[in-house]
């Protein structure tokens, strides 16, 4: 089992920079937390190349335009 997400070593990308994992917090009243007003698009890489990168990027931008 992976363990608790709030108690990890290392860094994570947040607000355009890498921050220590334990310092990566969002306020409880964040709009995205209450109303799902955010978008996410996962991209996989195989052999160092992002699979269907253009499609993923276009879908991410389109999703962002909708909210």
GUMI-543314 format. One record per residue (C-alpha): residue in one letter; chain; x, y, z. Coordinates in pm, whole numbers, always signed. Layout:
   res   chain        x        y        z
     A       A        X        Y        Z
...
//
This chain:
   res   chain        x        y        z
     X       A       +0       +0       +0
     X       A     +127     +349      -87
     X       A      +59     +517     +247
     X       A      -88     +855     +329
     X       A      -72    +1115      +53
     X       A       -6    +1398     +298
     X       A     +307    +1244     +450
     X       A     +559    +1184     +173
     X       A     +914    +1285     +100
     X       A    +1015    +1459     -221
     X       A     +862    +1736     -426
     X       A     +548    +1786     -633
     X       A     +455    +2038     -905
     X       A     +221    +2309     -772
     X       A     +145    +2657     -904
     X       A     +424    +2648    -1159
     X       A     +705    +2524     -937
     X       A     +829    +2221     -748
     X       A     +746    +2241     -377
     X       A     +809    +2001      -89
     X       A     +530    +1742      -84
     X       A     +419    +1827     +270
     X       A     +388    +2198     +181
     X       A     +160    +2139     -120
     X       A     -178    +2234      +23
     X       A     -489    +2405     -109
     X       A     -736    +2603      +99
     X       A    -1051    +2415     +200
     X       A    -1266    +2682      +34
     X       A    -1093    +2648     -303
     X       A    -1359    +2669     -574
     X       A    -1223    +2366     -759
     X       A    -1264    +2152     -446
     X       A    -1633    +2237     -407
     X       A    -1750    +2267     -765
     X       A    -1499    +2064     -968
     X       A    -1405    +2377    -1163
     X       A    -1074    +2245    -1287
     X       A     -949    +2026    -1569
     X       A     -694    +1747    -1585
     X       A     -549    +1552    -1873
     X       A     -310    +1265    -1815
     X       A      -46    +1193    -2076
     X       A     +161     +876    -2097
     X       A     +508     +859    -2241
     X       A     +655     +555    -2409
     X       A    +1024     +552    -2490
     X       A    +1049     +920    -2400
     X       A     +772    +1026    -2640
     X       A     +428    +1141    -2524
     X       A     +159     +915    -2671
     X       A      -93    +1114    -2879
     X       A      +37    +1440    -2734
     X       A     -147    +1666    -2979
     X       A     -484    +1503    -2904
     X       A     -429    +1524    -2529
     X       A     -325    +1888    -2547
     X       A     -620    +1984    -2766
     X       A     -863    +1805    -2533
     X       A     -711    +1981    -2230
     X       A     -747    +2324    -2392
     X       A    -1103    +2249    -2504
     X       A    -1196    +2136    -2152
     X       A    -1048    +2454    -2007
     X       A    -1252    +2668    -2246
     X       A    -1572    +2500    -2127
     X       A    -1540    +2603    -1764
//
